[in-house]
Amino acid sequence: MQRTTLTLLFLLLFTSISAGAQNKKLKKNQYQITGKIVNDFKMPGNCGYIAYAVVLEFEINDTSLKNYEDKQIPIIVRCPEFFGENFFEKNKTYTLTFTDQYKKDFGWTIPNINILKKYNLKKQYWLIDIK
């Protein structure tokens, strides 16, 4: 009886820890997608005196973003070199967290900003985290 109770208690504890680890809460105005990069892009210069960013287009496999009907989404990545050399690759799948409320405290130089125009979105999406 005591062994069964300990086993049950262990299983309940393990299950609750596992569930909590997988359900990372998103803050207000944060979203997640899993998708692959579909656009050709050239990495901008390294951030320094100039703050560079790049627009990457992702084909959406799964998303928490409600009322978004396109199959692709443009995400702005600030200082992409911080992720390491060759981190971003076309046709590679990523899981990312992004926001639509980035506070622009200074101007970003985004060489391929024209990509955003073809989507005609009311908001810009800015990367927070990517794996």
C-alpha positions in Angstrom: 0.0 0.0 0.0 2.7 2.4 1.0 4.7 1.6 -2.1 1.7 2.2 -4.3 1.1 5.5 -2.7 4.7 6.6 -3.3 4.6 5.5 -6.9 1.3 7.3 -7.5 2.7 10.5 -5.8 5.9 10.3 -7.9 3.9 9.9 -11.1 1.6 12.9 -10.3 4.7 15.0 -9.5 6.5 14.0 -12.7 3.4 14.6 -14.8 2.8 18.1 -13.3 6.5 19.1 -13.8 6.4 17.8 -17.4 3.2 19.6 -18.3 4.5 22.9 -16.7 7.7 22.7 -18.7 5.8 22.3 -22.0 3.2 25.0 -21.4 5.4 28.1 -21.5 3.1 31.0 -21.2 3.2 33.7 -23.7 2.8 37.3 -22.6 0.3 39.6 -24.1 1.0 40.4 -27.7 3.4 37.5 -28.0 2.9 34.6 -30.5 4.6 31.4 -31.5 5.0 29.7 -34.9 6.8 26.7 -36.2 7.8 27.2 -39.8 10.5 27.2 -42.3 12.3 30.2 -44.0 11.1 30.5 -47.6 12.7 33.7 -48.9 16.1 34.3 -50.3 17.9 36.8 -48.2 21.3 38.4 -47.7 22.5 38.9 -44.2 22.9 42.6 -43.4 26.0 44.1 -41.8 26.8 43.5 -38.2 25.2 45.7 -35.6 27.4 48.3 -34.2 27.1 52.0 -35.1 24.2 51.0 -37.3 21.4 48.7 -36.0 20.7 46.2 -38.7 17.8 43.9 -39.1 16.5 41.5 -41.8 13.0 40.4 -42.8 12.6 36.6 -43.0 9.5 35.0 -44.4 8.3 31.9 -42.8 5.9 29.3 -44.2 3.6 28.6 -41.2 3.3 24.9 -40.1 1.7 25.8 -36.7 0.9 29.0 -35.0 -0.7 30.6 -31.9 -1.5 33.7 -33.9 -5.3 34.1 -34.3 -7.0 35.5 -37.4 -3.9 35.3 -39.6 -4.9 33.7 -42.8 -1.8 33.8 -45.0 0.4 30.7 -45.3 3.5 32.8 -44.8 4.5 35.5 -42.4 7.3 38.1 -42.4 9.3 38.4 -39.2 11.9 41.1 -38.5 15.0 39.8 -36.9 17.2 42.4 -35.1 21.0 41.9 -35.3 20.8 38.5 -36.9 24.5 37.9 -36.6 24.0 37.4 -32.8 22.5 34.0 -33.6 25.8 32.8 -35.1 27.1 32.2 -38.5 24.8 30.3 -40.8 22.1 30.0 -38.1 19.4 31.2 -40.6 19.0 29.0 -43.6 16.4 28.8 -46.3 14.1 25.7 -46.0 15.2 25.1 -42.4 12.4 24.8 -39.8 12.4 26.9 -36.7 10.1 27.5 -33.7 10.0 31.2 -32.8 8.3 33.6 -30.4 7.6 37.1 -31.8 5.6 40.2 -30.9 3.6 42.8 -32.7 4.5 45.5 -30.1 8.2 46.3 -30.4 9.2 49.6 -28.9 11.4 51.3 -31.5 13.8 53.4 -29.4 15.9 54.0 -32.4 15.8 53.4 -36.1 16.6 50.0 -37.6 18.3 49.7 -41.0 16.5 46.9 -42.8 17.8 46.4 -46.3 15.0 44.1 -47.4 12.1 46.1 -45.8 10.2 46.0 -49.1 9.2 42.4 -48.3 6.7 43.8 -45.7 4.9 45.8 -48.4 3.7 42.7 -50.2 1.9 41.5 -47.1 0.1 44.8 -46.5 -0.1 44.1 -42.7 -1.3 46.6 -40.1 1.4 45.4 -37.7 5.0 44.5 -37.9 6.2 41.3 -36.3 9.5 41.3 -34.4 11.4 38.3 -33.3 11.9 37.6 -29.6 13.3 34.1 -29.5 14.1 31.3 -32.0 15.1 27.7 -31.9 
